[in-house]
Amino acid sequence: MALLTAAVVVVGTVGVVNLVLTVGVIRRLREHEELLRRGPQGRPVSGLAPGATVPDFSVRTRAGGHRSGADFSGDTLVGFFSVGCQPCEELVPQFVEAARTHPGGPARVLAVVTGREPDTLADALAPVADVVVDAEADTLAKVFQVSAFPTLMLVDGHGHVRANDLRLDHLPDLVAA
C-alpha cells in the first residue's frame, strides 16, 4: 500500500512539474511570436511604420476610379494581399467584415491585390473596398514599402500611418470578425 501511495505522489509531482514547464514554454512562444511579428526596434516587418507619411501616389482602381494620396479624408483601412498567399486568403473574410463596418464605407477602404490572376481575391473585396490590381498594385506596394503579405494599415486623414500589422485585431478602432 505504501508503495502505491509513493507511486501516486511521484506521478502527481511529475504531472505538476510538466504542467508548469508547459505553461512556461507557451509563454515564451507567445513572446517570440510578438518578436517575429515586429522587426528591429519594434518596427513592423512590412510596410511604413506608424507615424510615417504615405508618399504621394496616383493609381486607377479595378472599377475604373482613381485613388491618390490626397484621398485620405479620414481613417482609411488599407489591406495588401497577394494571390496564392494562404494567410491572405484566410484573412480576406475578416477584412471584408471589418471593411463593411468601417466608417466612411468603401471610400475609406483600399484593398491592394498583387500577383497573377487577382480576380478571385479582388471579387471578394470589391463590394466593400476600392480594389487596386496589376501594375497599379505593384506601384502601391512600393509606395507603402510592403514586403510581406498580408499587410494591413490604418492611415489617418493627413496621410500618416496610424497603425500597421499583419492582423486585423491588432489595428485600433476596428471591429474584426
ABEGO torsion letter per residue (X at the ends): XAAAAAAAAAAAAAAAAAAAAAAAAAAAAAAAAAAAABBBGGBBABEBBBGBBBBBBBBBBAAGBBBBAAABABBBBBBBBBBGBAAAAAAAAAAAAAAAABBGEAAABBBBBBEBGAAAAAAAAAAABBBBBEAAAAAAAAAAGBABOBBBBBBBAAGBBABBBABAAABBGBBBX
